[in-house]
Amino acid sequence: MVKYILSFVLGIVIVGLMESFGIVERYFIIFFTINLFLLVKNMGKIKMKKLICMIVCISCGFIITSYCSFRLAYDSGGETIRATFKYKEKTAVLLVFEGEPKKYNLPILLKNIKGDKRFKPILTTPFKLYKRKRIYERMGNSNYEQICNNIYLKLVNRLGKGYDVFLGYSKNTPYYEELINKKIFKNNYKRIIVVPIALTESKVYYNTINNISMKEAYYKDCEFKFAKPLYSSKNVVLSIIRSINNRQEGLDKNKIGIILLGEASKNLENKYVEHRSIKEEGALVKKIKKGLVNLGYDERKILYGFDYPNGQHMEKLLIQLQQYGIEKIFIVNTGDIVDTINNQYIVHKIINHANNMEEIESLYIKGWGEDDLLIEAIEFKIRSINVEKWN
């Protein structure tokens, strides 16, 4: 009986070890070591039937703890009630980024994994969290949040009077739904412009608009308008081209290879979204290629990494560029303001592998960043929407 209890506890400890971080993780390592030692000590001669029972006990402990861990998921809570019925004259602008936590954050990551899924992914969650934890350990803190905050501050300064700007995320705090409930709706804004900062009609863009549109009946006294994606903006194209050309550093342009790393294919959960997103991203990539060719870059050496994020596909593109006798490779994320820490980890491994294979320098441009051309494009969209007729 003791060995079955120890087996069950071992299943609990395994989940705690995989999901915890920092000093809590170290405590679980100690618990795991002690528990495993006691289990081995009490095993004696094990028959197949008893071994199967022990494995079942470990699995039960694993599954129950994994399920219970979702109780730790981030929950904003609280009711939303309008303070007064006098509407504000200013227009509320809600910037929505995909986002990610700066550090490994269990409650936020659990909420993101849970998402809108009908059933909690109980079996796979500990493994996903363990992988994400190790990536944060190897890559350090994410600077996604800092870039978003810089863009937000610049837009606040540029828009000036007449606008109140809010910054929200779909995968980080503050979540955009929380901002609508607790700051925009509660404080009596009647006119609200939602600006999903997305290149294409991606999953993030589609879900943001769909979620808010479905709740418009609840916000019946508010009027929402939505900004279109940025793929058609000349400023975004020029910004990406400029970020590449500024890193040329006097090197012969014929000796430079470029991989434009797309994000459209990550929308696999929705074929409609994926199709539109790939089409829109393809149109943007053509404009970027044309602009780079006009600056003197070789079109054959500008490749589009559409399969996101696929290490094998990336390696094939690198090998293809190496055959041209180039001296430097730019790998550019064209799909977002800054790449997620997970994709930075993947590309970092590929670059290290490429540098070891050949004496070719590889440079990773993580995203568009906070270029002034991007800020101008977003500002133009906001002002154009606001001068349209409101009900």
TACORHU-V366082 format. One line per field, one symbol per residue. ss: DSSP state (~ for helix, > for strand, _ for the rest). Layout:
BEGIN
ss = ???
END
This chain:
BEGIN
ss = _~~~~~~~~~~~~~~~~~~___~~~~~~~~~~~~~~~~~~~~~____~~~~~~~~~~~~~~~~~~~~~~~~~_______________>__>>>>>>>________~~~~~~~~~_______~~~~~~~~~~~~~~~~~~____~~~~~~~~~~~~~~~~___>>>>>>>_____>~~~~~~~~~~___>_>>>>>>______~~~~~~~~~~~~________>>>>_______~~~~~~~~~~~~_______~~~>>>>>>__~~~____~~~~~~~~~~~~~~~~~~~~~~~~____~~~>>>>_____~~~~~~~~~~~~_____>>>>>>_______~~~~~~~~~~~~~~~~~___>>>>>______~~~~~~~~~~~~~~~_____
END
